[in-house]
Amino acid sequence: MPTVAEYNSPVMPTWCPGCGDFAIWSAIKQALVAEGFGPKDVLICFDIGCNGNMADKINAYVYKGLHGRVIPAAAGAKLANQGMPVLAIAGDGGTFDEGMQHFVHSIRSDYDITFIVHNNCDFGLTTGQPTPTTWEGQVMNSAPWGVVEKRLNPVKLALSLGASFVARGFTGNLPQLVSLIRSGITHKGFSYVDVLQHCPTYNHFQDHHWLSERVYDVATKEDYRNERDYAYSISEIADDGVATGILYQDKESQSYMQQLPYRKEYSSNLIDEVKGYDISASLAEFR
Ligand SMILES: Cc1ncc(C[n+]2csc(CCOP(=O)(O)OP(=O)(O)O)c2C)c(N)n1
């Protein structure tokens, strides 16, 4: 059995004291171990930002890409090797500003990756500028008069795009976060885990205390139904309650590769099908 200690890296975190990234860091390691995966069995792809600074603080196969571009890298790796769990990690800034199109198309395609967004409602690493999930009216660095744009709700967006797995966690509830990531890993298709992340330095509106007083587990609701419309109806980050848990899952969903008709006759992985070809004759034409 793998252990969490195997994932330990000698590089110490540089996140601010109290940052929610510590909880997500722990949850990822615990979830992988609980699913029986050691550091050599997985690929963890990172975006740029405070979230992406986790890349050298976790001992596993990791990839660090460009800001907002983690999804294509992770999806490509998974398409090549279906036997390997692939996680993609990003911030709300990279995902919903720079990389929005990747989020949309990955949901459409149902690539079999688990996408974990550190949703701290700000560009953390570049010191607290607003992102699409920052609340309207908030005074932020680079928005000294307050944010005038409308706030985006990633969970609503994912649900409306037809996502087959939509979960919301909170960095103040580690056991739940571990369980959500585990469910995302075992889901066939694109699993979206939106993590409401405490950012003690730049987010003073949706902070740990504000969230702690409002979060509830959707499974505890008497009228809970695993239905897209129901999930949509409870998806607001509202003053009278913030739903967490698996908000919606299509348990019959199939991944992109499973759906491709011509792949149904293959039992191999794309990486097994890579062959060496002699192209010297073609190259000779250009000499
Ligand atoms: C294409 C591109 N745009 C902007 C930047 C500058 N940049 C680096 S980190 C960062 C903020 C990251 O914020 P977010 O994605 O929300 O992650 P967090 O730091 O909050 O975890 C920005 C804007 C960049 N590196 N690349």
PDBQT file of the ligand as one rigid body, heavy atoms in Angstrom, charges set to zero:
ROOT
HETATM    1  C1  LIG A 301      -0.530  33.944 -19.717  1.00  0.00    +0.000 C 
HETATM    2  C2  LIG A 301      -0.112  34.540 -18.402  1.00  0.00    +0.000 A 
HETATM    3  N1  LIG A 301      -0.799  35.581 -17.901  1.00  0.00    +0.000 NA
HETATM    4  C3  LIG A 301      -0.455  36.127 -16.718  1.00  0.00    +0.000 A 
HETATM    5  C4  LIG A 301       0.601  35.613 -16.002  1.00  0.00    +0.000 A 
HETATM    6  C5  LIG A 301       1.020  36.255 -14.681  1.00  0.00    +0.000 C 
HETATM    7  N2  LIG A 301       0.558  35.494 -13.558  1.00  0.00    +0.000 N 
HETATM    8  C6  LIG A 301       1.358  34.588 -12.934  1.00  0.00    +0.000 A 
HETATM    9  S1  LIG A 301       0.630  33.925 -11.578  1.00  0.00    +0.000 SA
HETATM   10  C7  LIG A 301      -0.753  34.841 -11.814  1.00  0.00    +0.000 A 
HETATM   11  C8  LIG A 301      -1.896  34.772 -10.823  1.00  0.00    +0.000 C 
HETATM   12  C9  LIG A 301      -2.442  33.401 -10.660  1.00  0.00    +0.000 C 
HETATM   13  O1  LIG A 301      -3.748  33.463 -10.124  1.00  0.00    +0.000 OA
HETATM   14  P1  LIG A 301      -4.658  32.184 -10.097  1.00  0.00    +0.000 P 
HETATM   15  O2  LIG A 301      -4.615  31.494 -11.411  1.00  0.00    +0.000 OA
HETATM   16  O3  LIG A 301      -5.992  32.547  -9.580  1.00  0.00    +0.000 OA
HETATM   17  O4  LIG A 301      -3.893  31.254  -9.076  1.00  0.00    +0.000 OA
HETATM   18  P2  LIG A 301      -3.506  31.533  -7.525  1.00  0.00    +0.000 P 
HETATM   19  O5  LIG A 301      -2.172  32.246  -7.531  1.00  0.00    +0.000 OA
HETATM   20  O6  LIG A 301      -4.576  32.371  -6.896  1.00  0.00    +0.000 OA
HETATM   21  O7  LIG A 301      -3.407  30.162  -6.940  1.00  0.00    +0.000 OA
HETATM   22  C10 LIG A 301      -0.650  35.659 -12.953  1.00  0.00    +0.000 A 
HETATM   23  C11 LIG A 301      -1.679  36.593 -13.430  1.00  0.00    +0.000 C 
HETATM   24  C12 LIG A 301       1.275  34.506 -16.547  1.00  0.00    +0.000 A 
HETATM   25  N3  LIG A 301       2.281  33.911 -15.876  1.00  0.00    +0.000 N 
HETATM   26  N4  LIG A 301       0.900  33.999 -17.737  1.00  0.00    +0.000 NA
ENDROOT
TORSDOF 0
